[in-house]
Structure formats: structure tokens, C-alpha cells
Amino acid sequence: MELYPLSDSLPLEPTVVTVGTFDGVHLGHQKIITRLLEIAKREGKKTCILTFFPHPRMVLKPDSNIQLLQTIEERKNELKQLGIDHVVILKFNEQFSELTAEEYIKQFLLDQLKMSYMIIGYDHKFGKNRGAGIEELKYWGKKLNFDVEEISAKDIDEVSVSSTKIRNHLLNGEVEKASAFLGHPYYINGIVVKGEGIGKDLGFPTANIEVAESYKLIPSIGVYAVRVVISGILYPGMLNIGFNPTFKDRSKSIEVNIFNFNRDIYGEPIKVLFVKWMRDELKFATVEDLTNQLKKDKESALNLL
């Protein structure tokens, strides 16, 4: 069974472990991670986070159409930036979901992750049919010689509520509120692809962004003030998510007009940080009306940025 196709090297010495999806690595998650770092420092051990991909719901409920705040690479990078020694990404599949609690603890947490201390939520479920919980984990801890620290209901509920609120805010275009929960601006990564050149004809050339991962949550349709990262340099800009209704029969697109920028970047990676939703996408009677609105949008975005 292919278990760690996206992982860092596995630990070779005792670790303090926590387990979860950590989608977004938001402020609630960071509270748990801070505790993980504190315990590891006190115990003189390495930190390890076990996370999963695909998301379990993608495998067990394929019709759920779940949208995630991060791609798996984005999640991995943010966890590493917080100072985690080992980020282990377990390939979740039906075969793994059939393991008993004992098999999971022995084969993964102990043999693979070298776990000597676990920090976990009061509502954590694991093993076949999610049949085991915190009490079973404490039982096996005494039997197999590892410590278990339970994260309080308040802290775990805060994580759950934060994740739901972030998703809802983004789907409503409320990127400022989402960013407040995340502790940083919400962002997307993609590749610049060729569009139809409409923006260039209007005097507002745009970079069309293709986000490869279909599960990545894209904020609601509208026009946003954004910051854009290209080759490590930050630029101001404005971005449209939508269907360009002034022009007929257009598919949904993500297009960003980068201010004071005129380099050819087709095929290059691009990162967009959302700052503020400015307005709905509108259908204009004439191209001139659209151009005049774009001028106002740019002025508004510059004032915001």
C-alpha cells in the first residue's frame, strides 16, 4: 500500500504528534500547533503533524463536492513555516479506513512516526468505522507507553467553527473576514494561461489564472482588490472572478490586472492574495461603459492597497 507519496522523510527519533486535516492552518489550528511546539520543547523531542490527502470525505463521500481552503502543497508549506519538524501526509484510501484502532496506532503512530506523546482533540475518532476515540487512545497509551494530552472541547469547537466561517465568508466574497480568521490574506496559486485578449483591447491587460486543483475554494464572483506575487515580487492589482457578461458566451474565468506591469508571464506561476471585494460583476450596455468602470475600479483598488 502506497502510504507516503507526498510526505517529508519519516521521523527517526521520538516525536510529539498531532493529527488532523488542518485545512487553512487558521488561527484555531495555530493554537493547537503552539501547544505541540511547547510540549516538544519541554520533552526535548521533534514535532510531527499527520495530515491526510485526499480529504477523507473525498474518498468516503465522493458526491460531497468538498472545497478546501488549501491545496495539499499549500498546507504542507504553511505547516513547515510554523516550525514543524515533520509534516507527514498520509494517502487516505478505503484500505486505510479499514484498519482497526490497534493497527493504526501500532503501524502508523508508533512504528512510522515514532510517537511518544500525542496531542489530540476530545472528539477525535479513528480506526475502522471511526469506532475508537480519546478513551481508547488513552488505554493504548498506557499499554504501549505513550502519553496522551486531550485538547479541550472549547478549543476544538473553535477550530471547527473557524473553518466553517472561513468557507462561508469566502463564498460570500467577504475575504477580509476570512483573512481575519486565517491570520493572513486568503490566496490562490495558479499558472498564467492565454485568454482572449479582451482586457488588453480595453487598456487593462489581464493575466488569466488556471488553478489546477478543482477542490481549491475560489471566492465568490466579483471584482477584488488584490496583491499579486510573481517571481517573488509583490504587485498591486484588481481581479475579476466571473463570466464577463458584457461579452456573450464566456466561460468562468479568473483574471487579474496587475498595475504597472507589462512583462509576458504566460506559463509562469502566480499567487494572488485577496484584500477586499469591491463590487459585483456587472453587464454593461457598451464597451465604453465597461472601460469607464474599470478606471474607477483601478482607482478604488489603489486607494485600498
Disulfide bonds with the S-S distance in Angstrom:
none
